Amino acid sequence: MYYKGIYHNFYQYNPHSALWCWGDIVWGHSVSTDLINWIHLEPAIEPDNPSDRDGCWTGSATILSGGQPVILYTGISRKKFQVQNLVFPKNTSDPYLKEWIKAGQNPVIKPVVPGLNRSRFRDPTTGWIGPDGLWRIAVGAQLKSYTAALLYKSEQFLSWTKLDHPLYSHSLSNKQECNMWECLDYFAVLPGNNSGLDMSAAIPRGAKHALKMSVGNFDKYLIGVYDLKRDAFLPDTIVDDCQLWLRIDYGNFYASKSFFDPQKGRRIIWGWSKEADCRSDDIAKGWAGIHTIPRTIWLDSEGKHLLQWPVDETEFLRTNETNHQGLELNKGDLFEIKGVDPFQADVEIYFELTSINDADPFDPSWLLYPETHCFKAGASVPGGIGPFGLVILASNNMDEHTAVHFRVYKSQQKYMILMCSDLRRSSMRPGLCTPAYGGFFEFDLEKERKISLRTLIDRSAVESYGGGGRVCITARVYPVVLAVDGKAHMYAFNNGSTTVRVPQLKAWTMRKSNVNVE
């Protein structure tokens, strides 16, 4: 949240070790004035009473009328039940909000819903104003036959009443991707407008709403409207198979949370990217898991998809620019990008197709498992149009490399672009998780022949944004060349039959930010 000129980032944290340990989880707390450099404060919330004795889990901050911040969070009680607790700042004049006080009425919401699995009732959202002028929140829950965003209302944010219907629900299935919704997020967006909307204020006419849930291994979302008469979320399109729901990120990215930034009138989203090595590595490093670069998030002009882009402040770290224009990549070409640090870099590249006649046919069944298609059609497998993209963190002999690339397909009425982040050859180390991530997005190649790719490389973290943020893929890689040689290469490439032009390629070395300085 943003409060009195300070950005606050609260996060799940174990102060005792770099491992997840039941009962040790507190709310870590860091602050910043620019979203890039962060100061570490003492934990904001720690387990010390019956309603959170086994850990302080996920929750959300809300700015109440008059500007007072409050936090609702899930605690694990003595009986292992999940309950919702409330905390207030001890001193609202302190912009750093270093101390928090738990409400004497905790838990303020108990798992007393008929049919509710009391160990699957967690992660309250940021509050918003309902049609009757009262506060609303949603809490993720699993009941006997369905998962839901249970809806609660309150006048003062202290005493909560459950409504007789959920904000939205979906039938449970035996698929992991369709299990309980956790880490819910609910926010308003205006089609084609990259400004954010404050859920504590009146929502303008024409706005839509996004309901985001973490489920399976991904963060997914639905776009729809908030029906004020029914006090419910109504998705624009009903898709029964939640495997086909859109994703915030198609890679190693989970438990994301957004907030409204009143300073710049935007909505910002963060995600958690877990380590992809082993627990002994975490212990040796002394930390495990990172937050991705903060992203601005908004709705596209058609009102169908969320778009994301690194916050502008990220560009403050850029230095040592290299610039290339008018490149042409034929089949099998590699163009080396020199002059920047390959381990800490920001690369923006535009690809222009010389022809769209050779696009391979699109199979709609691929939408169920886009990563499987990336696995089968790797960066070295030629197609009609593509693969083309970037090869990063490459060793001299290419034994190690990560490929971020596109393929273009023609469906009956439109073009579909597959974006892949292929980690299968990212490291020679054994025992790592090295999948091939992927996601599809629609693209009007008749009007817009340039396909953009931006990739942020921060040693083990690789964040890629395709098609202006239509598809985002976060990856974690651990190349031996990083640990041993300290040297790597970066290339633009094309392995497709159709020649691809590169009208613009820019790359920068990224300076190191100050993260969690004491």
C-alpha positions in Angstrom: 0.0 0.0 0.0 0.9 3.7 -0.3 0.7 5.8 2.9 2.0 9.3 3.6 4.6 9.2 0.8 5.8 5.7 1.6 5.3 2.4 -0.3 4.8 -0.5 2.1 5.4 -4.1 1.2 4.3 -6.8 3.6 5.2 -10.4 2.9 5.3 -13.9 4.3 8.6 -14.3 6.2 10.3 -16.8 8.4 12.7 -14.8 10.6 14.4 -18.0 11.9 15.5 -19.8 8.7 15.1 -19.8 4.9 12.5 -22.6 5.1 8.8 -22.7 5.3 8.0 -23.8 8.9 4.5 -24.0 10.2 3.9 -21.5 13.0 7.0 -19.4 12.4 5.5 -17.3 9.6 5.3 -13.5 10.3 4.5 -10.5 8.2 7.8 -9.1 7.0 7.7 -5.3 6.4 9.8 -3.2 4.0 9.3 0.4 2.9 10.4 2.4 -0.2 9.9 5.8 -1.7 10.5 4.6 -5.3 9.4 0.9 -5.5 13.0 0.0 -6.3 15.2 0.6 -3.2 13.8 -0.9 0.0 14.5 -0.5 3.7 13.9 -3.5 6.0 11.8 -2.9 9.1 10.9 -5.1 12.0 8.0 -7.6 11.3 4.6 -6.0 11.3 2.6 -8.9 12.6 3.8 -11.9 14.6 2.0 -15.0 16.0 1.4 -14.3 19.6 -2.3 -15.1 20.5 -4.8 -18.0 20.1 -6.1 -16.7 16.8 -2.8 -16.8 15.0 -0.5 -19.1 17.1 0.4 -21.3 14.1 1.3 -18.4 11.8 0.2 -15.1 10.3 -0.8 -15.9 6.8 -1.9 -13.9 3.8 -4.2 -10.9 4.0 -4.7 -7.4 2.6 -4.4 -3.7 3.5 -7.3 -1.3 3.1 -7.2 2.5 3.5 -10.4 3.5 5.4 -12.3 6.8 5.2 -10.1 9.5 6.6 -7.0 7.8 5.4 -6.4 5.2 8.2 -4.8 2.0 7.1 -6.0 -1.4 8.5 -4.9 -5.0 7.7 -7.0 -8.1 7.6 -5.0 -11.4 7.6 -5.5 -15.1 8.1 -4.3 -16.7 11.3 -4.1 -20.4 12.2 -5.8 -21.1 15.5 -5.0 -23.8 18.1 -7.4 -26.2 16.4 -5.7 -25.6 13.0 -8.8 -23.6 11.9 -8.3 -20.6 9.6 -9.7 -17.4 10.9 -9.5 -13.7 9.9 -7.8 -11.2 12.1 -7.6 -7.4 12.2 -4.7 -5.0 13.1 -4.4 -1.2 13.3 -1.4 1.0 13.2 -0.3 2.1 16.7 0.7 5.5 15.5 -1.0 6.8 12.3 1.3 9.8 12.2 4.3 7.5 11.6 4.6 7.2 7.8 6.7 4.0 8.3 3.9 2.3 10.3 6.5 0.4 12.3 4.1 -0.8 15.0 0.7 -2.6 14.7 -1.9 -3.5 17.3 -4.2 -6.5 17.1 -7.9 -5.9 17.6 -9.2 -7.2 20.9 -12.2 -8.8 19.1 -9.9 -11.1 17.0 -10.7 -13.3 15.2 -13.2 -10.9 13.6 -14.4 -13.6 11.1 -14.7 -17.3 12.1 -15.2 -20.4 9.9 -18.8 -20.9 10.8 -20.3 -21.3 7.3 -22.3 -24.6 6.8 -20.3 -27.0 4.6 -17.1 -25.0 4.9 -13.7 -26.8 5.2 -12.4 -24.8 8.2 -8.8 -25.4 7.1 -9.5 -23.9 3.7 -10.8 -20.4 4.5 -8.2 -17.7 4.0 -6.7 -14.6 2.4 -9.2 -11.7 2.8 -9.1 -9.1 0.0 -8.7 -5.4 0.2 -12.0 -3.8 1.1 -14.4 -1.9 -1.3 -17.6 0.0 -0.9 -20.8 -2.0 -1.7 -24.1 -0.7 -3.1 -25.4 0.1 0.4 -22.4 2.1 1.3 -20.9 -0.6 3.6 -17.5 -2.2 3.3 -17.1 -5.5 1.4 -14.4 -8.0 1.4 -14.1 -11.5 -0.1 -12.4 -14.5 1.5 -11.3 -17.6 -0.4 -13.1 -20.8 0.7 -13.6 -24.4 -0.1 -17.0 -25.9 0.6 -18.3 -29.4 0.0 -18.8 -29.1 -3.8 -17.5 -25.8 -4.8 -14.8 -23.2 -4.2 -15.9 -19.6 -3.7 -15.0 -16.0 -2.9 -17.3 -15.6 0.1 -18.7 -12.1 0.6 -18.7 -10.2 3.9 -19.9 -6.7 4.8 -19.2 -4.3 7.6 -19.9 -0.7 8.6 -16.7 0.0 10.6 -14.4 -2.9 9.3 -14.6 -4.6 12.7 -17.8 -6.5 12.9 -18.5 -8.6 9.8 -21.6 -10.3 8.4 -21.5 -12.9 5.7 -23.9 -12.3 2.8 -26.2 -15.2 1.8 -24.4 -15.5 -1.6 -20.7 -15.5 -2.6 -19.1 -12.8 -4.7 -18.5 -15.7 -7.2 -18.1 -19.5 -7.0 -17.1 -22.4 -9.2 -17.6 -26.2 -9.0 -14.7 -28.2 -7.6 -13.1 -30.8 -9.8 -10.3 -33.4 -9.5 -8.0 -31.2 -11.4 -5.4 -29.3 -9.4 -6.0 -26.3 -11.5 -9.6 -26.1 -10.4 -9.2 -26.5 -6.6 -9.6 -24.0 -3.8 -9.1 -20.3 -4.7 -6.5 -18.6 -2.4 -4.8 -15.2 -2.4 -7.9 -13.5 -3.9 -7.7 -10.1 -5.5 -10.7 -8.0 -6.7 -10.3 -4.6 -8.4 -12.0 -2.3 -11.0 -10.4 -1.5 -14.4 -11.4 0.8 -17.3 -11.0 -0.6 -20.8 -8.1 0.9 -22.7 -7.2 3.2 -19.7 -3.9 2.4 -17.9 -4.9 4.5 -14.9 -5.9 2.7 -11.8 -9.1 2.9 -9.8 -9.4 3.3 -6.1 -11.8 0.6 -4.7 -12.5 2.8 -1.7 -14.0 5.5 -3.9 -16.9 5.6 -6.4 -16.2 3.5 -9.5 -16.9 5.3 -12.8 -19.5 4.1 -15.3 -18.1 1.8 -17.9 -15.7 0.1 -15.6 -15.2 -3.6 -15.4 -13.9 -5.8 -12.6 -11.2 -8.4 -12.4 -11.4 -11.3 -10.0 -8.0 -12.9 -9.6 -7.4 -16.2 -7.7 -4.3 -18.3 -7.1 -5.1 -21.9 -7.9 -3.0 -24.9 -8.8 0.3 -23.4 -9.7 -0.8 -20.2 -11.4 -2.6 -16.9 -10.8 -5.7 -16.8 -13.0 -8.3 -14.2 -13.5 -11.8 -13.5 -14.9 -13.0 -10.2 -16.4 -16.6 -9.1 -15.8 -18.9 -6.6 -14.1 -19.9 -6.0 -10.5 -23.7 -6.2 -10.5 -24.7 -3.7 -7.9 -28.3 -5.0 -7.7 -27.2 -8.6 -7.1 -24.0 -7.6 -5.2 -22.1 -10.2 -7.2 -19.4 -10.5 -9.8 -20.7 -11.6 -13.2 -17.9 -12.7 -15.7 -18.3 -11.6 -19.3 -17.7 -15.1 -20.5 -18.6 -18.3 -18.6 -15.8 -20.9 -19.1 -16.5 -24.1 -17.2 -13.0 -25.5 -17.5 -10.8 -23.2 -15.4 -7.7 -24.5 -17.2 -8.8 -22.2 -20.0 -9.0 -19.1 -17.7 -6.4 -16.4 -18.4 -3.3 -16.1 -16.3 -1.6 -13.2 -14.7 1.7 -14.8 -15.5 2.5 -18.1 -17.3 5.7 -18.9 -15.4 7.0 -19.1 -11.8 4.7 -16.6 -10.3 2.1 -17.0 -7.6 0.1 -15.3 -4.8 0.1 -11.9 -6.5 -1.5 -8.9 -4.9 -2.4 -5.5 -6.4 -2.9 -2.1 -4.8 -4.0 1.4 -5.9 -1.2 3.9 -6.0 -2.8 7.3 -5.4 0.5 9.1 -6.0 0.6 8.3 -9.7 -3.0 7.1 -10.2 -2.1 3.5 -11.2 -2.7 0.0 -10.0 0.4 -2.0 -9.2 0.7 -5.8 -8.9 3.4 -7.9 -7.3 3.9 -11.7 -7.5 6.0 -14.2 -5.5 8.5 -16.3 -7.5 9.8 -19.3 -5.6 13.2 -20.8 -5.9 13.7 -23.6 -8.4 16.7 -25.2 -6.8 16.7 -27.2 -3.6 16.2 -26.6 0.2 19.9 -27.0 0.9 20.6 -24.2 -1.5 18.1 -22.0 0.3 19.8 -22.6 3.6 23.2 -21.8 2.1 21.9 -18.6 0.6 20.0 -17.6 3.7 16.9 -16.7 1.8 14.3 -18.3 -0.4 11.8 -16.7 -2.8 11.7 -13.3 -4.3 9.1 -10.7 -5.3 9.0 -9.9 -9.0 9.5 -6.4 -10.3 6.4 -4.3 -9.5 4.1 -4.0 -12.5 1.5 -1.6 -13.6 -1.7 -3.5 -14.5 -4.6 -2.4 -16.6 -7.3 -3.6 -19.0 -6.9 -3.6 -22.8 -9.1 -1.5 -25.1 -11.3 -4.4 -26.0 -12.0 -5.1 -22.3 -10.9 -8.7 -22.5 -7.4 -9.1 -21.2 -5.2 -7.6 -18.5 -2.0 -6.0 -19.6 1.1 -5.6 -17.5 4.4 -3.7 -17.7 7.3 -3.0 -15.3 6.7 0.2 -13.3 8.4 3.2 -14.9 10.7 3.5 -11.9 12.5 0.4 -13.1 14.1 2.5 -15.8 16.0 4.5 -13.2 18.4 1.5 -13.0 19.2 1.6 -16.7 22.8 2.5 -17.7 25.2 1.7 -20.6 22.6 1.6 -23.4 23.3 -0.2 -26.6 21.0 0.4 -29.7 20.6 -1.4 -33.0 18.2 -0.7 -35.8 17.3 -2.2 -39.1 18.5 -5.8 -38.4 17.3 -8.7 -40.6 17.3 -12.2 -39.2 17.1 -15.1 -41.7 16.6 -18.7 -40.8 19.3 -19.8 -38.5 20.7 -16.3 -37.8 22.1 -15.3 -34.4 22.9 -11.6 -33.6 24.9 -11.1 -30.5 23.9 -8.2 -28.2 27.1 -6.9 -26.8 28.0 -4.0 -24.5 25.7 -4.8 -21.5 26.0 -7.0 -18.5 24.2 -10.2 -19.5 23.5 -11.1 -15.9 21.7 -7.8 -15.1 20.1 -6.4 -18.2 16.9 -4.9 -19.6 16.2 -5.7 -23.3 13.5 -4.3 -25.5 13.2 -5.7 -29.0 10.6 -5.4 -31.8 10.2 -8.1 -34.4 8.6 -7.2 -37.8 7.3 -10.0 -40.0 8.2 -9.8 -43.7 5.3 -12.1 -44.6 2.4 -13.7 -42.7 1.5 -16.2 -45.4 3.6 -19.0 -44.0 2.0 -19.2 -40.5 1.3 -22.7 -39.4 -2.3 -23.7 -38.6 -3.5 -23.2 -35.0 -5.0 -26.0 -33.0 -7.4 -24.7 -30.3 -6.7 -27.7 -28.0 -3.2 -26.2 -27.4 -4.8 -23.5 -25.2 -5.3 -26.2 -22.5 -1.6 -26.8 -22.1 0.5 -24.1 -23.9 3.6 -25.1 -21.9 3.3 -28.6 -23.4 3.4 -27.1 -26.9 6.5 -25.1 -25.9 8.1 -28.3 -24.7 7.4 -30.1 -28.0 8.3 -27.1 -30.3 11.5 -25.8 -28.8 13.6 -22.9 -30.0 15.6 -25.1 -32.3 12.5 -26.6 -34.0 11.8 -24.6 -37.2 8.3 -23.5 -38.1 6.7 -21.3 -40.7 6.9 -18.1 -38.7 9.2 -18.6 -35.8 10.7 -19.4 -33.4 12.3 -16.0 -33.1 13.3 -14.1 -30.0 16.1 -13.9 -27.5 18.7 -16.4 -26.2 20.1 -15.2 -22.9 22.5 -16.4 -20.2 24.3 -18.5 -22.9 27.7 -20.2 -22.3 30.3 -20.1 -25.0 29.3 -23.4 -26.5 25.6 -22.9 -25.9 25.5 -25.9 -23.6 23.7 -23.6 -21.3 21.1 -21.0 -22.4 17.6 -19.8 -21.9 15.4 -19.1 -24.9 12.5 -16.6 -24.8 10.7 -16.8 -28.2 7.6 -16.5 -30.3 5.8 -18.6 -32.9 3.0 -17.3 -35.1 -0.1 -19.4 -36.0 -3.1 -18.8 -38.1 -6.5 -19.8 -36.8 -9.8 -19.5 -38.7 -10.3 -15.8 -38.0 -7.2 -14.5 -36.3 -3.5 -15.0 -35.6 -2.4 -16.6 -32.4 1.1 -16.1 -31.0 2.8 -18.6 -28.7 5.3 -17.1 -26.3 7.7 -19.5 -24.7 10.4 -19.2 -22.0 12.3 -22.5 -22.3 14.5 -23.4 -19.4 15.4 -26.9 -20.3 19.0 -26.0 -21.2 19.3 -23.2 -18.7 21.8 -25.0 -16.5 24.1 -27.9 -16.4 23.4 -28.4 -12.7 21.4 -31.5 -11.8 18.3 -31.4 -9.6 16.8 -28.1 -10.8 13.3 -27.4 -12.0 13.8 -26.5 -15.7 10.4 -26.5 -17.5 9.3 -24.9 -20.7 6.7 -22.2 -19.9 4.3 -20.8 -22.4 1.2 -18.8 -23.2 -0.9 -17.7 -26.2 -2.2 -14.3 -27.1 -4.2 -13.0 -30.0 -2.6 -10.5 -32.3 -3.9 -8.5 -35.3 -1.1 -9.0 -37.7 -3.0 -7.3 -40.5 -2.8 -4.0 -38.7 0.1 -4.5 -36.3 3.1 -6.3 -37.8 5.5 -5.5 -35.0 5.6 -7.9 -32.0 7.4 -6.6 -28.9 9.4 -8.5 -26.3 10.9 -7.0 -23.2 13.0 -9.2 -20.9 14.4 -8.2 -17.5 17.4 -10.3 -16.4 18.5 -10.2 -12.7 20.8 -13.1 -12.4 18.5 -16.0 -11.4 15.3 -14.1 -12.3 14.1 -13.7 -15.8 10.9 -11.7 -16.4 9.6 -11.4 -20.0 6.7 -9.4 -21.4 5.4 -10.2 -24.8 3.1 -8.3 -27.1 3.1 -5.1 -25.0 2.4 -7.1 -21.8 -0.3 -9.4 -23.2 1.6 -12.5 -21.9 4.1 -12.3 -19.0 6.4 -15.2 -18.1 8.6 -15.2 -15.0 11.4 -17.8 -14.8 14.1 -18.8 -12.3 17.4 -20.1 -13.8 20.7 -21.1 -12.2 23.4 -21.4 -14.9 26.8 -22.7 -14.0 28.3 -20.0 -16.2 27.0 -17.4 -13.7 28.6 -19.1 -10.7 31.9 -20.3 -12.4 32.8 -18.3 -15.5 31.1 -15.0 -14.8 30.7 -14.5 -18.5 27.7 -15.2 -20.7 26.3 -14.2 -24.1 23.0 -12.8 -25.3 21.5 -13.1 -28.8 18.6 -12.2 -31.0 17.7 -15.2 -33.2 15.4 -16.6 -35.8 14.9 -20.3 -36.6 11.7 -20.0 -38.6 11.4 -20.2 -42.4 10.2 -16.6 -42.7 12.7 -13.8 -42.5 12.1 -11.5 -39.5 13.2 -7.9 -39.3 14.3 -6.1 -36.1 13.5 -2.4 -36.6 14.5 -1.6 -33.0 16.7 -3.3 -30.4 17.7 -1.6 -27.2 19.5 -3.1 -24.2 20.8 -1.7 -20.9 22.9 -2.8 -18.1 20.8 -2.6 -14.9 22.4 -1.1 -11.8 22.0 -2.9 -8.5 19.2 -1.6 -6.3 19.3 -1.4 -2.5 17.0 -4.2 -1.3 16.1 -4.7 2.4 18.8 -2.3 3.7 18.7 -2.2 7.5 
